[in-house]
């Protein structure tokens, strides 16, 4: 395959790049990334940079000319590029609409014009809003509760419309909360792990009992791989939830991190809850299991420990962000004040 991976220098995108180069060494990968605050060239090691089947382009998905130029050189697309943080969307909604919706439109148009054989759109379980009574299934109404979730819902439905209207071979992933290496430390697990290492407060919104469905990033990568390579009739025009069905609250995660690092619970600092905070996100992955035979391969306990160990072993990586990136420091101060 010749794959365009948008947002490939981000957390999940870079993990998918590593996954693909290792599993399919003959595939060619082109990464397009705007290198906004969460895109990081240090997510690629020297072996990736020296791989003749890997190319990186610095650019934005709203750049129509660049997108069309790159699209002419590939046959498949995996679209990660997005503004992704709920907290930021509450303060900066406009940037989410531009990247998540307009950027997706630019990509879909280019894919249509260039005869792309498979376009995998990375959506999110956030589009469902609350999982009330049971984990969300693909046919549930979309009731996004933040500008981020709404922008992703718009992009999700726009991608599907290009299959329904133009026959573009689109498949959509709605995955639960990912964790693992290379995750930017504004997100809960890397923020709390690195703060705990530094013995700084762990800022827990409200009571901390809000629950999320946690999946190791490699399992999401294998699910995306299944969507990318399965028969047309099984995936085109379809939405698939991806989940390892592991629901834990923010406090659960916090206590696991502190216990693993042997840090005191006194580091927990309850802060004012964020607006529109979803009580529960969870999705049912039964469809992808039945249709594609996908199964999660990683258990939570083992891999949260491996993830914590990765941040312990890669202090230079995250300290370059937390201590040297002015944008990160400004964000943390704005969001948490003296509470982190």
VEXDREN-2710 file (C-alpha; in Angstrom, 1 decimal):
% VEXDREN-2710
k/r/px/py/pz
1/UNK/0.0/0.0/0.0
2/UNK/0.9/3.7/-0.4
3/UNK/-0.6/5.4/2.6
4/UNK/-1.1/9.1/3.4
5/UNK/-1.3/9.5/7.2
6/UNK/-2.5/12.9/8.2
7/UNK/-1.5/14.0/11.7
8/UNK/1.1/11.2/11.7
9/UNK/3.4/13.1/14.1
10/UNK/0.9/13.1/16.9
11/UNK/0.2/10.5/19.5
12/UNK/-2.0/7.9/17.8
13/UNK/-0.7/8.8/14.4
14/UNK/3.0/8.2/15.2
15/UNK/2.1/4.9/16.9
16/UNK/0.3/3.9/13.7
17/UNK/3.3/4.8/11.6
18/UNK/5.6/2.6/13.8
19/UNK/3.0/-0.2/13.7
20/UNK/2.7/-0.1/9.9
21/UNK/6.4/0.1/9.1
22/UNK/7.1/-2.9/11.4
23/UNK/4.2/-5.1/10.2
24/UNK/4.2/-4.1/6.5
25/UNK/7.8/-3.2/5.6
26/UNK/7.0/-3.0/1.9
27/UNK/4.3/-0.3/2.4
28/UNK/5.1/3.3/1.6
29/UNK/4.1/5.9/4.1
30/UNK/3.7/9.7/3.6
31/UNK/3.0/11.6/6.8
32/UNK/1.5/15.1/6.6
33/UNK/1.5/17.0/9.8
34/UNK/1.2/20.7/10.6
35/UNK/3.4/20.3/13.7
36/UNK/1.1/22.3/16.0
37/UNK/1.9/22.0/19.7
38/UNK/1.0/18.2/19.8
39/UNK/2.8/17.2/16.7
40/UNK/6.4/16.1/17.6
41/UNK/9.2/15.0/15.2
42/UNK/10.8/13.3/18.2
43/UNK/8.0/10.7/18.0
44/UNK/10.1/9.2/15.1
45/UNK/13.4/7.6/15.8
46/UNK/16.5/7.4/13.6
47/UNK/15.3/4.1/12.1
48/UNK/12.1/5.7/10.9
49/UNK/13.8/8.7/9.4
50/UNK/16.3/6.5/7.5
51/UNK/13.6/4.1/6.2
52/UNK/13.3/4.7/2.4
53/UNK/9.5/3.9/2.6
54/UNK/8.9/6.8/5.0
55/UNK/8.4/10.4/3.9
56/UNK/7.4/13.4/6.1
57/UNK/5.8/16.7/4.8
58/UNK/5.3/19.7/7.1
59/UNK/2.0/21.2/6.1
60/UNK/-1.7/21.7/7.0
61/UNK/-4.6/19.6/5.8
62/UNK/-6.4/22.9/4.8
63/UNK/-3.7/23.5/2.2
64/UNK/-5.6/22.3/-0.9
65/UNK/-2.7/22.3/-3.3
66/UNK/-0.4/20.4/-1.0
67/UNK/-3.1/17.9/-0.1
68/UNK/-3.8/17.2/-3.8
69/UNK/-0.1/16.9/-4.6
70/UNK/0.4/14.3/-1.9
71/UNK/-2.9/12.5/-2.7
72/UNK/-1.7/11.8/-6.2
73/UNK/1.1/9.6/-4.8
74/UNK/-0.9/7.3/-2.6
75/UNK/-3.8/4.9/-2.9
76/UNK/-5.1/4.9/0.7
77/UNK/-5.6/7.5/3.5
78/UNK/-5.7/7.3/7.3
79/UNK/-6.9/10.6/8.6
80/UNK/-5.9/11.4/12.2
81/UNK/-5.2/15.1/11.8
82/UNK/-7.5/17.1/14.2
83/UNK/-7.6/19.4/17.1
84/UNK/-8.4/16.9/19.9
85/UNK/-8.5/18.3/23.4
86/UNK/-11.9/18.9/25.0
87/UNK/-10.5/21.6/27.4
88/UNK/-8.9/23.6/24.6
89/UNK/-12.1/23.4/22.5
90/UNK/-14.0/25.1/25.3
91/UNK/-11.7/28.1/25.1
92/UNK/-10.8/28.0/21.3
93/UNK/-13.7/26.5/19.5
94/UNK/-13.0/28.1/16.1
95/UNK/-9.7/26.3/15.5
96/UNK/-11.5/23.0/16.0
97/UNK/-14.1/23.8/13.3
98/UNK/-11.4/24.8/10.8
99/UNK/-9.2/21.8/11.2
100/UNK/-11.7/19.1/12.1
101/UNK/-14.4/20.0/9.6
102/UNK/-12.9/22.1/6.8
103/UNK/-9.7/20.1/6.8
104/UNK/-11.6/16.9/6.5
105/UNK/-13.6/18.4/3.6
106/UNK/-10.3/19.3/1.8
107/UNK/-9.0/15.7/2.2
108/UNK/-12.3/14.1/1.1
109/UNK/-12.4/16.2/-2.0
110/UNK/-8.9/15.3/-2.9
111/UNK/-9.5/11.6/-2.2
112/UNK/-12.5/11.7/-4.5
113/UNK/-10.6/13.4/-7.3
114/UNK/-7.7/11.0/-7.1
115/UNK/-9.5/7.7/-6.9
116/UNK/-8.4/6.7/-3.4
117/UNK/-9.2/3.1/-2.7
118/UNK/-9.8/3.4/1.1
119/UNK/-10.2/6.4/3.3
120/UNK/-10.2/5.6/7.0
121/UNK/-11.5/8.5/9.1
122/UNK/-10.5/8.5/12.7
123/UNK/-13.5/9.7/14.7
124/UNK/-14.0/9.3/18.5
125/UNK/-16.4/8.0/21.1
126/UNK/-16.9/11.6/22.1
127/UNK/-19.4/12.1/19.3
128/UNK/-22.0/10.0/21.2
129/UNK/-22.0/12.3/24.3
130/UNK/-23.2/10.4/27.4
131/UNK/-23.2/6.6/27.4
132/UNK/-26.5/6.3/29.2
133/UNK/-27.4/2.9/30.7
134/UNK/-25.1/0.9/28.4
135/UNK/-22.1/1.4/26.2
136/UNK/-22.8/3.3/23.0
137/UNK/-23.5/1.4/19.7
138/UNK/-22.9/2.6/16.2
139/UNK/-26.6/3.4/15.5
140/UNK/-27.1/5.6/18.6
141/UNK/-27.9/9.3/18.2
142/UNK/-24.9/11.6/18.2
143/UNK/-25.1/14.1/21.1
144/UNK/-21.7/15.7/21.4
145/UNK/-21.3/17.9/24.5
146/UNK/-18.2/19.9/23.7
147/UNK/-17.1/21.9/20.7
148/UNK/-14.4/19.3/20.1
149/UNK/-16.9/16.5/20.1
150/UNK/-19.2/18.5/17.9
151/UNK/-16.5/19.2/15.4
152/UNK/-15.5/15.5/15.3
153/UNK/-19.2/14.6/14.8
154/UNK/-19.4/17.0/11.9
155/UNK/-16.3/15.5/10.3
156/UNK/-17.5/12.0/11.0
157/UNK/-20.8/12.6/9.2
158/UNK/-19.1/14.5/6.4
159/UNK/-16.9/11.6/5.7
160/UNK/-19.8/9.2/5.7
161/UNK/-21.7/11.5/3.3
162/UNK/-18.9/11.2/0.7
163/UNK/-19.5/7.4/0.7
164/UNK/-23.3/7.9/0.5
165/UNK/-23.2/10.6/-2.2
166/UNK/-20.0/9.9/-4.2
167/UNK/-19.2/6.2/-3.4
168/UNK/-15.9/7.2/-1.8
169/UNK/-14.7/4.1/0.0
170/UNK/-14.8/5.5/3.6
171/UNK/-14.6/3.6/6.8
172/UNK/-14.9/5.3/10.2
173/UNK/-13.3/4.4/13.5
174/UNK/-14.9/5.6/16.8
175/UNK/-12.5/4.6/19.5
176/UNK/-12.5/5.0/23.3
177/UNK/-9.8/6.8/25.2
178/UNK/-6.3/5.8/24.1
179/UNK/-3.2/5.6/26.3
180/UNK/0.4/4.7/25.6
181/UNK/3.8/6.2/24.7
182/UNK/4.2/9.6/22.9
183/UNK/1.0/11.1/24.3
184/UNK/1.2/14.8/24.7
185/UNK/1.2/15.7/28.4
186/UNK/-1.9/17.8/28.4
187/UNK/-4.0/14.5/28.5
188/UNK/-4.9/12.8/31.7
189/UNK/-2.5/9.9/31.9
190/UNK/0.7/11.5/30.7
191/UNK/0.0/14.7/32.7
192/UNK/-0.7/12.7/35.9
193/UNK/2.3/10.4/35.4
194/UNK/4.8/13.2/34.7
195/UNK/3.3/15.4/37.5
196/UNK/3.6/12.4/39.9
197/UNK/7.2/11.8/38.9
198/UNK/7.9/15.5/39.7
199/UNK/5.7/15.3/42.9
200/UNK/3.5/18.0/41.6
201/UNK/-0.3/18.1/42.2
202/UNK/-2.6/15.9/40.0
203/UNK/-5.5/18.2/39.1
204/UNK/-8.7/16.1/39.2
205/UNK/-11.9/17.7/37.9
206/UNK/-14.7/17.8/40.3
207/UNK/-15.4/14.6/42.2
208/UNK/-13.3/12.5/39.8
209/UNK/-15.9/9.8/39.4
210/UNK/-16.4/10.4/35.6
211/UNK/-15.6/7.2/33.8
212/UNK/-13.9/6.5/30.5
213/UNK/-13.3/3.4/28.4
214/UNK/-9.5/2.9/28.2
215/UNK/-7.7/1.2/25.3
216/UNK/-3.9/0.7/24.7
217/UNK/-2.9/2.6/21.6
218/UNK/-1.6/-0.5/19.9
219/UNK/-5.0/-2.1/20.0
220/UNK/-6.5/1.0/18.3
221/UNK/-3.7/0.7/15.6
222/UNK/-4.7/-2.9/14.9
223/UNK/-8.3/-1.9/14.6
224/UNK/-7.5/0.8/12.1
225/UNK/-5.3/-1.7/10.2
226/UNK/-8.4/-4.0/10.0
227/UNK/-10.5/-1.1/8.6
228/UNK/-7.7/-0.3/6.1
229/UNK/-7.2/-3.7/4.7
230/UNK/-10.5/-5.6/4.9
231/UNK/-12.7/-6.3/1.9
232/UNK/-14.7/-3.4/0.5
233/UNK/-18.1/-4.9/1.3
234/UNK/-17.2/-5.3/4.9
235/UNK/-16.1/-1.8/5.7
236/UNK/-17.0/0.8/3.1
237/UNK/-19.6/3.1/4.4
238/UNK/-19.5/1.6/7.8
239/UNK/-18.8/2.9/11.3
240/UNK/-16.9/0.7/13.8
241/UNK/-16.6/1.3/17.6
242/UNK/-13.2/0.2/18.9
243/UNK/-12.8/-0.6/22.6
244/UNK/-11.2/-3.0/25.0
245/UNK/-14.2/-2.6/27.3
246/UNK/-12.2/-1.4/30.2
247/UNK/-14.1/1.3/32.1
248/UNK/-12.3/3.2/34.9
249/UNK/-13.0/6.5/36.6
250/UNK/-10.5/9.4/36.7
251/UNK/-9.9/8.7/40.4
252/UNK/-9.3/5.0/39.6
253/UNK/-6.6/6.0/37.0
254/UNK/-5.1/8.5/39.4
255/UNK/-4.8/6.0/42.2
256/UNK/-3.2/3.4/39.9
257/UNK/-0.6/5.9/38.8
258/UNK/0.2/7.0/42.3
259/UNK/0.4/3.4/43.6
260/UNK/2.6/2.3/40.7
261/UNK/5.0/5.2/41.2
262/UNK/4.8/4.9/45.0
263/UNK/3.7/8.4/45.4
264/UNK/1.3/9.7/48.2
265/UNK/-2.4/10.3/47.6
266/UNK/-1.9/13.8/49.0
267/UNK/-0.8/14.7/45.5
268/UNK/-4.5/14.5/44.4
269/UNK/-5.9/18.0/44.0
270/UNK/-9.6/18.3/43.2
271/UNK/-10.2/21.4/41.0
272/UNK/-13.3/23.0/39.6
273/UNK/-15.1/20.8/37.2
274/UNK/-15.1/21.7/33.5
275/UNK/-18.2/22.8/31.7
276/UNK/-20.3/20.1/30.0
277/UNK/-18.2/17.3/31.6
278/UNK/-19.4/13.9/30.3
279/UNK/-20.1/11.5/33.1
280/UNK/-19.5/8.4/31.1
281/UNK/-17.9/7.5/27.7
282/UNK/-18.0/3.8/26.7
283/UNK/-18.6/2.0/23.4
284/UNK/-19.6/-1.5/22.5
285/UNK/-17.1/-3.1/20.0
286/UNK/-19.3/-6.0/19.1
287/UNK/-19.6/-4.9/15.4
288/UNK/-15.9/-4.9/14.6
289/UNK/-15.4/-8.2/16.5
290/UNK/-18.1/-9.9/14.5
291/UNK/-17.5/-8.3/11.1
292/UNK/-13.7/-8.3/11.0
293/UNK/-12.7/-10.7/13.7
294/UNK/-10.8/-8.0/15.6
295/UNK/-9.9/-8.5/19.2
296/UNK/-7.9/-6.3/21.7
297/UNK/-4.6/-7.9/22.4
298/UNK/-3.5/-5.9/25.4
299/UNK/-4.7/-6.0/29.0
300/UNK/-5.0/-2.8/31.0
301/UNK/-3.0/-3.7/34.1
302/UNK/0.1/-4.8/32.2
303/UNK/0.1/-1.9/29.7
304/UNK/-0.7/0.9/32.1
305/UNK/2.4/-0.2/34.0
306/UNK/4.4/-0.3/30.7
307/UNK/3.1/3.1/29.8
308/UNK/4.2/4.6/33.2
309/UNK/7.6/2.9/32.7
310/UNK/7.9/4.5/29.3
311/UNK/7.4/8.0/30.7
312/UNK/9.9/7.2/33.5
313/UNK/12.4/6.1/30.9
314/UNK/11.8/9.0/28.5
315/UNK/12.1/12.0/30.7
316/UNK/13.9/14.0/28.0
317/UNK/11.0/13.5/25.7
318/UNK/8.4/15.0/28.0
319/UNK/10.6/17.5/29.7
320/UNK/11.3/19.1/26.3
321/UNK/7.6/19.7/26.2
322/UNK/6.7/20.6/29.7
323/UNK/9.8/22.7/30.5
324/UNK/10.8/24.2/27.1
325/UNK/7.6/24.6/25.2
326/UNK/6.1/28.0/26.0
327/UNK/2.8/27.0/24.6
328/UNK/2.5/24.1/27.0
329/UNK/3.4/26.2/30.0
330/UNK/0.9/28.9/29.1
331/UNK/-1.8/26.4/28.6
332/UNK/-1.3/24.7/32.0
333/UNK/-1.2/28.0/33.7
334/UNK/-4.4/29.2/32.0
335/UNK/-6.2/25.9/32.6
336/UNK/-5.1/25.0/36.1
337/UNK/-3.4/28.1/37.6
338/UNK/-1.4/27.0/40.6
339/UNK/-3.1/23.6/40.8
340/UNK/-0.7/21.6/38.7
END
